């Protein structure tokens, strides 16, 4: 199958009007010029590598779209799958959390485990290559035991080490966190203050969580599962995470911390919504600032996959490598950090995971191809019907 007349974004350059041939699900050939009688004509549109999303916090919202309204698990997974495909994600790591019971039933051990098991059973019938990013709160006492069972079953592709205690990490600014909590939970400020105090007291009651952190890290290293830290806010924490074998620093809080993570060899990851809006909702580091400073490696959907494409194009305008470097944030870089050597780039011999998109006042995604098969299209670009002789 030939895709022709596209602006093709390679890892190191852009072909203004080129063509790509797909054979047996792989990229078989790349040309710098269009070909005649192609199966799909791009009419000058963008052809990007399929997005590799290492952190997507959406599945729980699909299953419980309104508080205390639980939808069938399989329906939620099908809905999320379609949404990801429609936004150019060809490889998705569902970020599923294991937290203390106070964080809500939807993130209970039992429910999260069932979600992981169900996602695994449904993988072969889904549009996107779904994998699991298990997020372990270090105040969760059974974290190592749960992780060991899931890793033994081959269910995890990535784990992250989290501490969402107010007053540090993502929530180091207590004023912003308290106001955000009041708004999100539709409670008054005084009630939010009491909730924050309760969370901090619970964290104090858990005591030293070093054994959880080191236990999870050792287990992941032994099983060959990638490790990410979460909300690194000090140079000391980054150093500790590096010593544990962490490969990715998710959502570093300050530019100084992001720079230190990069110096130590960790890939830095931030949210596409942050990059698109130009600021963090928690008042932390802007992804645009990190990219401009050369310390941003990965863009994740975080909670909004439709932000990936416009965020990539917005960062491309900043410079610092242009479109190839910006596109790599959502494709080549996360693939490399996660050990997925068969995808993430438009390159001969790799999987034909591709995104067809176009620029505009608001960029639009037109079609998604996974392993050579078109898994989503809005109908504007598609397989060209053959003209009868």
C-alpha positions in Angstrom: 0.0 0.0 0.0 1.3 3.4 -1.0 0.7 6.7 0.9 1.7 9.6 -1.3 1.9 13.3 -1.4 2.5 13.8 2.3 4.7 16.1 4.3 6.5 13.3 6.0 8.0 14.0 9.5 11.1 11.9 9.9 13.3 11.8 13.1 15.8 14.3 11.7 14.1 16.1 8.8 10.9 16.7 6.9 10.2 15.5 3.4 8.0 18.2 1.8 6.1 15.9 -0.6 7.0 12.3 -0.3 5.6 8.8 -0.2 5.6 5.8 2.1 5.0 2.1 1.1 3.6 -0.3 3.7 4.0 -4.0 3.4 3.0 -6.6 6.0 2.3 -4.0 8.6 5.8 -2.5 8.3 7.3 0.6 6.6 8.9 -1.0 3.5 10.0 2.1 1.6 10.2 5.9 1.9 10.6 8.2 -1.1 11.3 11.9 -1.3 8.9 12.4 -4.2 5.2 11.4 -4.7 4.2 8.2 -6.5 1.4 7.8 -9.1 -1.8 5.9 -8.3 -1.2 5.7 -4.6 -3.7 4.0 -2.3 -4.0 7.0 -0.1 -3.3 10.6 -1.2 -2.4 13.2 1.4 -2.7 16.3 -0.8 0.2 17.8 1.2 -1.1 16.9 4.7 1.2 15.8 7.5 2.3 12.2 8.0 3.6 11.7 11.6 4.7 8.7 13.6 1.8 7.2 15.7 1.8 8.6 19.2 3.2 6.5 22.0 1.3 7.7 25.1 3.1 6.6 28.3 0.6 8.2 30.8 -3.1 8.4 30.2 -5.4 9.0 33.1 -8.7 8.5 31.2 -9.9 5.0 31.7 -11.4 5.6 35.2 -13.4 8.6 33.8 -14.8 6.4 31.0 -15.9 3.8 33.5 -17.3 6.3 36.1 -18.3 9.4 34.0 -20.2 10.8 36.9 -19.7 10.3 40.6 -21.2 7.0 41.8 -22.4 6.2 38.2 -20.5 3.0 37.2 -20.7 1.9 33.6 -19.8 -1.6 32.3 -16.0 -2.0 32.3 -15.8 -3.3 28.8 -17.9 -0.4 27.5 -15.5 2.1 29.1 -12.5 0.4 27.5 -14.1 0.3 24.1 -15.0 4.1 24.4 -11.5 5.0 25.5 -10.0 2.9 22.7 -12.0 4.8 20.1 -11.1 8.1 21.6 -7.4 7.3 21.6 -7.4 6.1 18.0 -9.2 9.2 17.0 -6.5 11.3 18.5 -3.5 9.5 16.9 -2.5 7.3 19.8 -1.3 3.9 18.4 0.4 2.7 21.7 -1.3 3.6 25.0 -0.2 3.0 28.5 -3.3 3.1 30.7 -2.2 4.8 34.0 -4.0 2.8 36.7 -3.4 3.7 40.3 -3.0 1.7 43.5 -3.7 4.0 46.4 -4.9 4.0 50.0 -8.6 3.5 50.4 -9.1 7.2 51.2 -8.6 8.0 47.5 -11.9 6.4 46.5 -13.3 3.0 45.5 -12.5 3.5 41.8 -8.8 3.2 42.7 -9.2 0.4 45.1 -6.9 -2.6 44.8 -9.7 -4.9 43.7 -11.2 -2.6 41.1 -7.8 -1.5 39.6 -6.7 -5.2 39.4 -9.9 -6.1 37.6 -9.3 -3.2 35.1 -5.8 -4.4 34.4 -7.0 -8.0 33.9 -9.9 -7.0 31.6 -7.7 -4.7 29.5 -5.3 -7.6 29.0 -8.0 -9.9 27.9 -9.4 -7.4 25.4 -6.0 -6.3 23.9 -6.4 -8.3 20.7 -9.8 -6.8 19.8 -8.9 -3.2 20.3 -7.8 -0.5 17.8 -4.8 0.6 19.8 -1.9 -1.3 21.4 -2.9 -1.1 25.0 -0.4 -1.6 27.8 -0.5 -0.9 31.6 1.3 1.8 33.5 0.7 0.9 37.2 1.0 3.9 39.5 1.9 3.0 43.1 1.3 5.4 45.9 4.2 4.9 48.3 1.7 5.1 51.2 0.0 2.0 49.9 1.3 -0.7 52.3 0.6 -3.7 49.9 2.3 -2.1 46.9 5.1 -4.6 46.6 2.9 -7.6 47.0 0.4 -6.4 44.4 3.1 -5.4 42.0 4.8 -8.8 42.3 1.7 -10.7 41.3 1.0 -8.4 38.4 4.5 -8.6 37.1 4.6 -12.4 37.4 1.5 -12.4 35.1 3.3 -10.1 32.6 0.6 -7.5 33.1 2.7 -4.4 33.6 4.8 -2.4 31.1 5.7 0.5 33.4 5.4 1.4 37.0 5.6 4.8 38.7 6.4 5.8 42.3 4.0 8.4 43.6 3.5 10.5 46.7 0.5 12.8 46.4 0.7 14.1 50.0 -0.2 17.9 50.0 2.7 20.2 50.7 5.3 18.5 48.4 5.6 17.2 44.9 2.7 18.2 42.6 0.9 19.8 45.6 3.8 21.7 47.1 1.8 24.9 46.9 -0.9 24.3 49.5 -2.9 27.4 48.7 -3.3 26.4 45.0 -4.0 22.8 45.9 -6.6 23.7 48.5 -8.4 26.0 46.1 -8.4 23.4 43.3 -9.7 20.8 45.7 -12.6 23.0 46.8 -13.5 23.7 43.2 -13.2 20.1 42.1 -15.2 18.7 45.0 -17.7 21.5 45.1 -17.1 22.2 48.7 -16.2 25.5 50.5 -12.6 26.5 51.2 -12.8 25.7 54.9 -13.9 22.2 54.2 -11.0 21.8 51.7 -8.5 23.0 54.3 -9.7 20.3 56.7 -9.4 17.6 54.0 -5.8 18.7 53.2 -4.9 18.6 56.9 -6.4 15.1 57.1 -4.4 13.9 54.1 -1.2 15.2 55.6 -1.9 13.6 58.9 -2.6 10.2 57.2 0.8 10.5 55.4 2.5 11.2 58.7 0.8 8.1 60.2 2.2 5.9 57.5 5.8 6.7 58.6 8.9 6.0 56.5 7.9 4.6 53.1 11.5 3.8 52.0 10.9 0.1 52.1 8.0 0.4 49.7 10.0 2.6 47.2 13.1 0.3 47.3 11.0 -2.8 47.2 9.1 -1.7 44.1 12.2 -0.5 42.3 14.1 -3.8 43.0 11.2 -5.9 41.8 10.8 -3.9 38.6 14.5 -4.0 37.8 14.5 -7.8 38.3 11.4 -8.2 36.0 12.7 -5.8 33.3 9.8 -3.4 33.9 10.5 0.3 33.2 10.3 2.6 36.2 9.2 6.3 36.4 9.3 8.7 39.3 6.5 11.2 39.7 6.4 14.9 40.6 10.1 15.2 41.4 10.5 18.5 43.3 14.0 18.5 44.7 17.5 17.6 43.5 17.8 15.1 46.3 14.7 13.3 45.2 15.9 13.1 41.6 19.2 11.7 42.8 17.4 9.1 44.9 15.3 8.0 41.9 18.3 7.8 39.7 20.0 5.5 42.2 16.9 3.2 42.2 17.1 2.7 38.4 14.3 5.1 37.4 14.3 5.8 33.7 11.7 8.5 33.4 11.0 11.6 35.5 7.3 12.3 35.2 6.1 15.9 35.6 9.2 17.5 37.2 8.1 20.4 39.3 10.8 23.0 38.5 13.2 23.7 35.6 16.1 23.1 37.9 14.8 19.6 38.8 14.1 18.8 35.1 17.7 19.8 34.2 19.1 17.6 36.9 17.0 14.6 35.8 18.4 15.1 32.2 21.9 15.4 33.5 21.6 12.1 35.3 20.2 10.4 32.2 16.5 10.3 33.0 14.0 11.1 30.3 11.6 13.9 31.4 7.9 13.6 30.7 5.2 16.3 30.9 1.6 16.6 29.9 0.3 17.7 26.5 -2.4 19.8 28.1 0.3 21.7 29.9 2.2 22.2 26.7 -0.8 23.3 24.7 -2.0 25.8 27.4 1.5 26.9 28.3 1.1 26.4 32.0 0.5 23.8 34.7 -2.9 23.8 36.4 -0.9 23.2 39.7 1.3 26.2 39.2 4.3 24.1 38.5 6.8 24.0 35.5 5.4 24.9 32.1 6.1 22.3 29.4 6.8 25.0 26.9 9.4 26.5 29.2 11.0 23.1 29.6 11.1 22.5 25.9 12.6 25.9 25.2 15.3 25.1 27.7 16.0 21.7 26.1 15.0 19.6 29.1 11.7 18.1 27.8 11.8 14.6 26.3 8.3 13.2 26.4 4.7 14.5 26.0 2.0 12.3 27.5 -1.8 12.8 27.1 -2.1 12.9 30.9 -5.9 13.3 31.0 -6.7 14.8 27.5 -5.4 12.9 24.4 -6.8 15.4 21.9 -4.1 17.9 23.2 -1.2 15.9 21.8 -1.4 16.9 18.1 -1.9 20.7 18.7 0.7 20.6 21.5 3.3 19.0 19.1 2.7 21.7 16.5 2.7 24.5 19.0 6.1 23.4 20.4 7.4 23.1 16.8 6.9 26.8 16.5 9.2 27.5 19.4 12.2 26.1 17.4 14.7 24.0 19.2 14.7 21.3 16.5 11.4 22.2 14.8 8.8 19.7 13.8 11.0 16.6 13.9 12.0 17.3 17.5 8.5 18.2 18.6 7.0 15.1 17.0 9.6 12.9 18.7 8.2 14.0 22.1 5.1 12.0 21.4 6.6 9.1 19.4 10.3 8.3 19.1 11.3 9.5 22.6 8.7 7.7 24.7 9.2 4.6 22.5 12.9 4.7 23.3 12.4 5.3 27.0 10.0 2.3 27.2 12.2 0.0 25.2 9.9 -0.2 22.2 12.5 -0.4 19.5 10.0 -1.4 16.8 8.0 1.8 16.6 8.0 5.6 17.2 9.7 6.7 13.9 8.8 6.7 10.2 11.7 4.5 9.2 12.1 1.5 6.9 11.7 -1.7 8.8 9.6 -0.3 11.7 5.9 -0.8 12.4 3.7 1.3 10.2 2.1 3.2 13.0 1.2 6.6 11.4 -0.9 9.7 11.9 -2.4 11.8 9.1 -3.1 15.3 10.2 -3.4 18.9 8.9 -2.5 22.3 10.2 -5.0 25.0 10.7 -6.2 27.5 13.3 -6.7 24.3 15.3 -4.8 21.3 13.9 -7.0 18.3 13.0 -6.3 14.6 13.0 -7.7 13.0 9.9 -6.7 9.3 10.1 -4.7 6.8 12.3 -2.9 3.8 11.0 -1.7 1.0 13.3 0.6 -1.7 11.9 -0.4 -0.8 8.4 -4.2 -0.9 9.1 -6.3 2.2 9.1 -8.0 2.0 12.5 -9.7 5.4 12.4 -10.6 8.0 9.9 -12.9 11.0 9.7 -13.5 10.3 6.0 -11.6 13.2 4.6 -8.5 11.1 3.9 -8.8 7.4 3.2 -8.3 4.5 0.9 -8.7 5.9 -2.6 -11.2 3.7 -4.6 -9.7 2.1 -7.7 -11.1 3.4 -11.0 -12.5 0.6 -13.1 -10.9 0.2 -16.5 
